[in-house]
């Protein structure tokens, strides 16, 4: 099974709807959240001289999160984040994309962790329920469960995991619980 097929399988396992599949990228939706998974091939990386070209080439205008999959994902991710901040300073344009690094040698585990972070960071976009949750650890008021799902985890030894995102709107605390 190829890398793109493994990524598609992991995204579908987590409830994403696949929109676009290319040789080096995938664009997928989870409720109102749009993510792009970009496979930076080998050691070659396109060093953009104009940061706006990077946004156009990677099609980041309508994306909330970008997963960079590479053998050296942190180098590539740092470069992309630096270009995004240059766009803000040079062109006074805000590109609101969070970048997540995924090592290709630990593809399933790192992608699972990245998806967990995206769901916790973008709980409003991924929201699929509104239920009363546990008491807030700060103020004691009931938190609101905004996202719940069940998925097969590679990180936790191939077991099924129940996932909950709880939010206290008063304290702005976000809790991402995984129940094995």
N, C-alpha and C positions, 0 to 999 in steps of 0.2 A: 504494500500500500504506500503510495506516494505521500509526501509531506502535505500537499494541499488537501488530499483526501482525509488524512488524519486530522487536520485542522477543521475541515467541514464536519467530520464526525463529532469532534469535541464541541463545536458550536451548536450543532443540532441536539446533542445530549443535554446541553444547558438551556434549550428552548429558543434558540435564535432561529430566525427565518433568513435563509441565505438569499440575498438579492442579486449579487454580481460575483462571478467567479472568473478570474483571469489566471494566466500562467504564474504570476508572482503576487497575486493579491486576492482577497475575498472581502466583500462588503456584506454585512449582516445586520439585522434589526432584532431587538428585543423590546417589545412594546414601542415606546417612543425613543429608545436609545439606538443610535447607529454607530457601529464600530467598523473599523477597517483593519484587516490583518495583512501586513505587508511582509513578504519574504525577501529580505535583502540577500541577494545571491552571492555566496562565497566571500572573497576578499574584495571584490569590486564593489564600489559604492559610488553613486553619482554625486559628486561634490558640486552643489549648486552655487553659482556665483551670485545669483539673485534669489533671495529667499522666497519671493512670490512665485518663482518658477517651481520651487519645491512644492508649494501648496497646490499649484495647478497639476503638476506631474503626479502627485500622490492623491489628488482629488480630496483634499481635506476640508473643503468649504462646508459640507453638510454632515460632517463626522464629529461625534462626541469624543471618541477614543481611538487611538492608533496603537495596535500591537506590532512591535518590530521584532521579527523572528530572524535570528542570525546566529552565526558562531560566536560573534562578539557583539551582542545586542546593546550593551551599555555604551559602547563607543558610538554606534550609529544613533541610538536614542539621544545621547547628549548633543550630538550634532544637530539633530532635528529640533530639540528643545531650544538650543541656541539660535537657530534660524527663526523659530517662532517668536522668540523675544526680540530679535532684530526687526522683524516685521512690525512689531508694536512700536519700537523706537524710531525706526527709519521712515516708516510709511504711515504711522499712527492708525494702524489697522489691527483690530483684535481678532485673532484666530483662536477660538476657544476649544482646543484639543488637548487632551491629556495623553501622554505617551507612556506606554508600558513595554518593558523589555522582556523578551522570551528567548531563552537559550534553546537552540535547535536540538541540542543533545538531551535536554530534559523537556521536550516539547509539551507533552500532555500535562505534566505536573506544573510547569511554569505557566502554561496557558490557563489552567484551572485557577491558579493563584491570581493571575491577572484579571480573569473574569470576575472572581470574587471581589477584587478591589474596585473594578468598574461598577459592579452592582451596588456596592456600598457607597461609592462616591457619587453616583448618579441615581440615587434611590427614587427621586421624583419621576425620572423618565422611565425607570423599570418597574414602577409600582403596579402590582396586579391585585392587591387586596387592601382593605382598610379594616383592621381588627384591633381590639385591645390586647396589649402585650404585657410584659413584666413591668414592675415598678422601675422608674428611673433611678439609677444609682445616686444621682445628685439631688433631685428634689423629691423623689418618692411618688410623683404622679404617674399614672399608667402611661407607658409608652405606646406608640401606634405601630403595629406591624404593617409595613408597606410592601413587603415582597416576601414571598414564600415559594419554595420549589423543592423538588427531590431529584437528585442526580447521582450517577455512578461516578465515584471518585477514584482517580488514579493516585492521588496524593495519599489517601488514607487506606492504602492496601487493597484496593479493589472492592470497597464496600459502598453501600448506598448511604447517602448523606441527605438529611433534611436541612434546608437552608432558610434562615429567617433574617430579615433586616428590620430592626426596630428603631424608631426615631422618637425623641422627646423634642417637640417643637418649642417648648419653653426654654430648655437648656441647650438646644442644638446638639444633642448627643446622638450619634448614630452607632448602633450596635449591630454587628454582623455575626450571627450565631450559626454554627454548624453543629448539628446533632447527629452523631454516628449511630 
